[in-house]
């Protein structure tokens, strides 16, 4: 083998090593970017991707709920579980199983997902159905929802007593 050929082989070898290093560096950058992007995914995005799926939620004050996720909103979700329809406050969810691996960015979600808990409660109040309020401490109250403020709901018990319940005292609501 001539000197020129050895020199060209050496350059080819160095070029292949440089390509390998560049690919390894690119893979590391892609992996880091993926981790950084995933760090921006919130639970609401995972839940939005799971609408229609069977999921299990551990809800503070309620326990485990196994059912079909029907809808998500800003800080709440609707779940059909155990023969009841549940409105669950997202902050009361301690654990979840069965969620999609994907996520739906807030901008890609339907406009109705931007409605807060007050909007969901106003809908229930207008229907005048008996509702079961579940507190994060396990307290259960059967009542008909009344007026809904920014951060509270009025509830009327069967004996006609009206109480004001702050949203922070509600983990979930279920159909009567």
Secondary structure, 3 states (H helix, E strand, C coil): CCHHHHHHHHHHHHHHHHHHHHHHHHHHHHHHHHHHHHCCCCHHHHHHHCCCCEEEEEECCCEEEEEEEEEEEECEEEEEECCEEEEEEHHHEEEEECCCCCCCCHHHCCHHHHCEHHHHHHHHHHHCCEEEEECCCCCEEEEEEEEECCCEEEEECCCCCEEEEEHHHCCEEEEC
